[in-house]
Amino acid sequence: MTQSISVLDTGLASHQPLLVQLLLERGAMRDSDLSALHQALLKHTGTLEETLVDERLADEADIASAYADYLRLEQVACDEPLTVQGELMALVGEKLCRERLLVPLRQEGGALTVALANPSDLNTLEELQLLTGLVIRPVVATVGLLQEAVGKTFGQRDMVKEIATEATAAREVEPSGQLEDAVEEVIDLDRPVPKSQDSHVIRLVNHILLTAVHDGASDIHLEPMENGVKVRARVDGRLEEISPPPKSMYVSMVNRLKILAKMDIAERRVPQDGAIALTIDQRRVDLRVNTVPTVHGEKMVLRLLFKGSVPLDLTELGFSQRQADDLVTAAQSPHGLLLVTGPTGSGKSTTLYAVLNLLNKPDLNVLTVEDPVEYKFEGLNQVQVRNQVGLTFASALRAFLRQDPDVIMVGEVRDQETAQICLRAALTGHMVLSTLHTNDALAAINRLVDMGVERFLLASALRLAQAQRLVRRLCPHCRQAYKLEADIAERLDLELDRDYFRPTGCPKCRHTGYRGRVGLFEVVPIKPRLREMIAGGASLGELRQEARRQETTMLRQGGLEQVRLGVTSLEEALSVCLDEEDL
């Protein structure tokens, strides 16, 4: 039963200290989070409730329950969307609904029931009463439900269109050249943009970068089309379109980014590479920038690299304890070859960095050659490939052998010369780590043989082959339980008497049903029997059978185990883990 709260009631404390106090008393928030909350409030433009949820300092369900229990109010069910009446939303207005995060639900006589994230805000209740002339009956709803209802009614706020409109009015849509004479080494996006001739272009670029960072994107694609522009961000491995700017602003945007990346804005006929260092939300973000000429203009891709965000613990990456132990044992061998395989974007470099972190000791000389150097580590000698001056993987490797190395990391084995030098180094007392693009771990053997590597030499040098994939995690807030059909369970060797989960979609996961990714790994130590089979010319199928006899967890098995645990969906696991017999 709802109750009316008179706007003359002075028994309620200020909403901010009240909510924090309630959460602390309920154990839904820790004292140690208060400092983080204070910092977040300084930069967050939303309500206190939105800030707590966005910064993951408190759960939205706990916030709603705290208010409902303290004020003895009805709480809206968290698992059903709010029923919105358009005429009531129009009566209250978009501005008030967005700024105060509220949704009017129903009118009964002279009373209006309103769902709020913060029902203790007397100023909001008074404003609603004066605006509508009705008695306000507050109920409590979660932040996510309210955001979803407001977004569906009024549309998601489109900052790109707002900035573009302002720019058009200011006639700032002509392609510009040098946007600024002096560029800082580290660009601080947390600072307000000063008013200048190109302020709209700067704001637009900043908005796209900030949006991508907040969504956890790994790449941003800026693509000119015949009649417009396409902007996409890769989030959790999938490209998602975001609101594009007008084509009249595209060249100015690209020029802005090229200048920050120290690229030649006058050159549009050949591909270019550059880098940008940013500070966003007090975090260091490095951007790798690449352009290629297309028939409609320059396409630009920005790779986002978050400094200090690389997990360096193998179990944190998703390795089982046995897999981690096998990998560490192989990497700590005095010599040999360790191969990490998988498609582009599967986290191979991250795995190698985690291994190198274990090997990065004062008594070892570690050298790496990469294209590009994604993360810089203290204590490692990292070399960037520069093909234009003749510094290739192969030439760097030849130089490394004269640098008294203990451990060598090669970003990728791309050709016969690199493969043979890696093998020679592994056989002459060096530990060599590298990557290949193959479907599974043991397919790396055939790939190297196809490059001209002798089987008996490969058998002697290879210590471990590993394959990996990344699958999307189900959103824990909206995943839905269901039962498998009997024929599917039998075909995949899955149990019938348990719940499995599928995606649904909610505001917390941008209605995708997934949030974040987890690694799947196939780690195959090269034991004596496998070594004999490699040297003897055994087929890939025979090698896989032997790996299974060694109780190796294959990629498909690992994917199905994550399905059993409710971490990912069956469809997601099967989309990246084909049956080994089909490869």
Secondary structure in CASP SS format (residue, H / E / C, confidence):
PFRMAT SS
TARGET T0000
AUTHOR 0000-0000-0000
METHOD secondary structure of the structure
MODEL  1
M C 1.00
T C 1.00
Q C 1.00
S C 1.00
I C 1.00
S C 1.00
V C 1.00
L C 1.00
D C 1.00
T C 1.00
G C 1.00
L C 1.00
A C 1.00
S C 1.00
H H 1.00
Q H 1.00
P H 1.00
L H 1.00
L H 1.00
V H 1.00
Q H 1.00
L H 1.00
L H 1.00
L H 1.00
E H 1.00
R H 1.00
G C 1.00
A C 1.00
M C 1.00
R C 1.00
D H 1.00
S H 1.00
D H 1.00
L H 1.00
S H 1.00
A H 1.00
L H 1.00
H H 1.00
Q H 1.00
A H 1.00
L H 1.00
L H 1.00
K H 1.00
H C 1.00
T C 1.00
G C 1.00
T C 1.00
L H 1.00
E H 1.00
E H 1.00
T H 1.00
L H 1.00
V H 1.00
D H 1.00
E C 1.00
R C 1.00
L C 1.00
A C 1.00
D C 1.00
E H 1.00
A H 1.00
D H 1.00
I H 1.00
A H 1.00
S H 1.00
A H 1.00
Y H 1.00
A H 1.00
D H 1.00
Y H 1.00
L H 1.00
R C 1.00
L C 1.00
E C 1.00
Q E 1.00
V C 1.00
A C 1.00
C C 1.00
D C 1.00
E C 1.00
P C 1.00
L C 1.00
T C 1.00
V C 1.00
Q C 1.00
G H 1.00
E H 1.00
L H 1.00
M H 1.00
A H 1.00
L H 1.00
V H 1.00
G C 1.00
E H 1.00
K H 1.00
L H 1.00
C H 1.00
R H 1.00
E H 1.00
R H 1.00
L C 1.00
L E 1.00
V E 1.00
P E 1.00
L E 1.00
R E 1.00
Q E 1.00
E E 1.00
G C 1.00
G C 1.00
A E 1.00
L E 1.00
T E 1.00
V E 1.00
A E 1.00
L E 1.00
A C 1.00
N C 1.00
P C 1.00
S C 1.00
D C 1.00
L H 1.00
N H 1.00
T H 1.00
L H 1.00
E H 1.00
E H 1.00
L H 1.00
Q H 1.00
L H 1.00
L H 1.00
T H 1.00
G C 1.00
L C 1.00
V E 1.00
I E 1.00
R E 1.00
P E 1.00
V E 1.00
V E 1.00
A C 1.00
T C 1.00
V H 1.00
G H 1.00
L H 1.00
L H 1.00
Q H 1.00
E H 1.00
A H 1.00
V H 1.00
G H 1.00
K H 1.00
T H 1.00
F H 1.00
G C 1.00
Q C 1.00
R C 1.00
D C 1.00
M H 1.00
V H 1.00
K H 1.00
E H 1.00
I H 1.00
A H 1.00
T H 1.00
E H 1.00
A H 1.00
T H 1.00
A H 1.00
A C 1.00
R C 1.00
E C 1.00
V C 1.00
E C 1.00
P C 1.00
S C 1.00
G C 1.00
Q C 1.00
L C 1.00
E C 1.00
D C 1.00
A C 1.00
V C 1.00
E C 1.00
E C 1.00
V E 1.00
I E 1.00
D E 1.00
L C 1.00
D C 1.00
R C 1.00
P C 1.00
V C 1.00
P C 1.00
K C 1.00
S C 1.00
Q C 1.00
D C 1.00
S H 1.00
H H 1.00
V H 1.00
I H 1.00
R H 1.00
L H 1.00
V H 1.00
N H 1.00
H H 1.00
I H 1.00
L H 1.00
L H 1.00
T H 1.00
A H 1.00
V H 1.00
H H 1.00
D C 1.00
G C 1.00
A E 1.00
S E 1.00
D E 1.00
I E 1.00
H E 1.00
L E 1.00
E E 1.00
P E 1.00
M C 1.00
E C 1.00
N C 1.00
G C 1.00
V E 1.00
K E 1.00
V E 1.00
R E 1.00
A E 1.00
R E 1.00
V E 1.00
D C 1.00
G C 1.00
R E 1.00
L E 1.00
E E 1.00
E E 1.00
I E 1.00
S C 1.00
P C 1.00
P C 1.00
P C 1.00
K H 1.00
S H 1.00
M H 1.00
Y H 1.00
V H 1.00
S H 1.00
M H 1.00
V H 1.00
N H 1.00
R H 1.00
L H 1.00
K H 1.00
I H 1.00
L H 1.00
A C 1.00
K C 1.00
M C 1.00
D C 1.00
I C 1.00
A C 1.00
E C 1.00
R C 1.00
R C 1.00
V C 1.00
P C 1.00
Q E 1.00
D E 1.00
G E 1.00
A E 1.00
I E 1.00
A E 1.00
L E 1.00
T E 1.00
I E 1.00
D C 1.00
Q C 1.00
R E 1.00
R E 1.00
V E 1.00
D E 1.00
L E 1.00
R E 1.00
V E 1.00
N E 1.00
T E 1.00
V E 1.00
P E 1.00
T E 1.00
V C 1.00
H C 1.00
G E 1.00
E E 1.00
K E 1.00
M E 1.00
V E 1.00
L E 1.00
R E 1.00
L E 1.00
L E 1.00
F E 1.00
K C 1.00
G C 1.00
S C 1.00
V C 1.00
P C 1.00
L C 1.00
D C 1.00
L H 1.00
T H 1.00
E H 1.00
L H 1.00
G C 1.00
F C 1.00
S C 1.00
Q H 1.00
R H 1.00
Q H 1.00
A H 1.00
D H 1.00
D H 1.00
L H 1.00
V H 1.00
T H 1.00
A H 1.00
A H 1.00
Q C 1.00
S C 1.00
P C 1.00
H C 1.00
G E 1.00
L E 1.00
L E 1.00
L E 1.00
V E 1.00
T E 1.00
G C 1.00
P C 1.00
T C 1.00
G C 1.00
S C 1.00
G C 1.00
K H 1.00
S H 1.00
T H 1.00
T H 1.00
L H 1.00
Y H 1.00
A H 1.00
V H 1.00
L H 1.00
N H 1.00
L H 1.00
L H 1.00
N C 1.00
K C 1.00
P C 1.00
D C 1.00
L C 1.00
N C 1.00
V E 1.00
L E 1.00
T E 1.00
V E 1.00
E E 1.00
D C 1.00
P C 1.00
V C 1.00
E C 1.00
Y C 1.00
K C 1.00
F C 1.00
E C 1.00
G C 1.00
L C 1.00
N E 1.00
Q E 1.00
V E 1.00
Q E 1.00
V C 1.00
R E 1.00
N H 1.00
Q H 1.00
V H 1.00
G C 1.00
L E 1.00
T C 1.00
F H 1.00
A H 1.00
S H 1.00
A H 1.00
L H 1.00
R H 1.00
A H 1.00
F H 1.00
L C 1.00
R C 1.00
Q C 1.00
D C 1.00
P C 1.00
D C 1.00
V E 1.00
I E 1.00
M E 1.00
V E 1.00
G C 1.00
E C 1.00
V C 1.00
R C 1.00
D C 1.00
Q H 1.00
E H 1.00
T H 1.00
A H 1.00
Q H 1.00
I H 1.00
C H 1.00
L H 1.00
R H 1.00
A H 1.00
A H 1.00
L H 1.00
T C 1.00
G C 1.00
H C 1.00
M E 1.00
V E 1.00
L E 1.00
S E 1.00
T E 1.00
L E 1.00
H C 1.00
T C 1.00
N C 1.00
D C 1.00
A C 1.00
L C 1.00
A H 1.00
A H 1.00
I H 1.00
N H 1.00
R H 1.00
L H 1.00
V H 1.00
D H 1.00
M C 1.00
G C 1.00
V C 1.00
E C 1.00
R H 1.00
F H 1.00
L H 1.00
L H 1.00
A H 1.00
S H 1.00
A H 1.00
L E 1.00
R E 1.00
L E 1.00
A E 1.00
Q E 1.00
A E 1.00
Q E 1.00
R E 1.00
L E 1.00
V E 1.00
R E 1.00
R E 1.00
L E 1.00
C C 1.00
P C 1.00
H C 1.00
C C 1.00
R C 1.00
Q E 1.00
A E 1.00
Y E 1.00
K C 1.00
L C 1.00
E C 1.00
A H 1.00
D H 1.00
I H 1.00
A H 1.00
E H 1.00
R H 1.00
L H 1.00
D C 1.00
L C 1.00
E C 1.00
L C 1.00
D C 1.00
R C 1.00
D C 1.00
Y E 1.00
F E 1.00
R E 1.00
P C 1.00
T C 1.00
G C 1.00
C C 1.00
P H 1.00
K H 1.00
C H 1.00
R C 1.00
H C 1.00
T C 1.00
G C 1.00
Y E 1.00
R E 1.00
G E 1.00
R E 1.00
V E 1.00
G E 1.00
L E 1.00
F E 1.00
E E 1.00
V E 1.00
V E 1.00
P E 1.00
I C 1.00
K C 1.00
P H 1.00
R H 1.00
L H 1.00
R H 1.00
E H 1.00
M H 1.00
I H 1.00
A H 1.00
G C 1.00
G C 1.00
A C 1.00
S C 1.00
L H 1.00
G H 1.00
E H 1.00
L H 1.00
R H 1.00
Q H 1.00
E H 1.00
A H 1.00
R H 1.00
R H 1.00
Q C 1.00
E C 1.00
T C 1.00
T C 1.00
M C 1.00
L H 1.00
R H 1.00
Q H 1.00
G H 1.00
G H 1.00
L H 1.00
E H 1.00
Q H 1.00
V H 1.00
R H 1.00
L C 1.00
G C 1.00
V C 1.00
T C 1.00
S C 1.00
L H 1.00
E H 1.00
E H 1.00
A H 1.00
L H 1.00
S H 1.00
V H 1.00
C C 1.00
L C 1.00
D C 1.00
E H 1.00
E H 1.00
D H 1.00
L C 1.00
END
